Amino acid sequence: MFEINSRDWERHILFRNYLIQHPEVAKQYAELKLKLLEQHQGDREAYQVGKASFIEQIEQQAKLGR
């Protein structure tokens, strides 16, 4: 949950919109999440850390309009 118009909210919306516009990237993200779920069952922190670099990469692409 994020406060509307906060930096985190804006990042979340940017990421979401990018996934909507790029279904192949959304599929990659879904596959990553399933893989991490299998690897880190019950360890939410490790799951979050595992997604972080993918999310950062996509946020950068979205900011650059790619």
C-alpha positions in Angstrom: 0.0 0.0 0.0 1.3 3.4 -1.0 0.3 7.0 -0.3 -1.1 8.5 -3.5 1.4 10.6 -5.4 4.3 9.5 -3.3 7.5 8.4 -4.9 6.7 4.7 -4.2 3.3 5.1 -5.7 4.6 6.7 -8.8 7.2 3.9 -9.2 4.5 1.3 -8.7 2.3 2.9 -11.4 5.2 3.2 -13.8 6.1 -0.4 -13.4 2.5 -1.6 -13.7 1.9 0.4 -16.9 5.1 -0.9 -18.4 4.0 -4.5 -17.8 0.6 -3.7 -19.4 2.3 -2.3 -22.4 4.9 -5.1 -22.7 3.1 -8.5 -22.1 6.4 -10.4 -22.8 8.0 -8.6 -19.9 5.0 -9.3 -17.7 5.3 -13.0 -18.6 9.0 -12.9 -17.6 8.1 -11.2 -14.3 5.4 -13.8 -13.6 7.9 -16.6 -14.3 10.5 -15.0 -12.0 7.9 -14.7 -9.2 6.9 -18.4 -9.5 10.6 -19.4 -9.4 11.3 -17.3 -6.4 8.2 -18.7 -4.6 9.5 -22.2 -5.1 13.0 -21.2 -3.9 12.0 -19.1 -0.9 8.8 -20.6 0.4 8.0 -18.8 3.7 10.8 -16.3 3.3 9.1 -13.1 2.1 12.3 -11.0 2.5 14.3 -13.3 0.2 11.4 -13.3 -2.3 11.4 -9.5 -2.3 15.1 -9.3 -2.7 15.0 -11.7 -5.6 12.5 -9.5 -7.5 14.3 -6.2 -6.7 16.9 -6.2 -9.6 14.3 -7.2 -12.2 11.9 -4.4 -11.0 14.7 -1.8 -11.0 15.7 -2.8 -14.5 12.1 -2.4 -15.7 11.7 0.9 -13.9 14.8 2.2 -15.7 13.5 1.1 -19.1 10.1 2.6 -18.4 11.7 6.0 -17.4 13.6 5.9 -20.7 10.5 5.1 -22.6 11.8 1.8 -24.0 
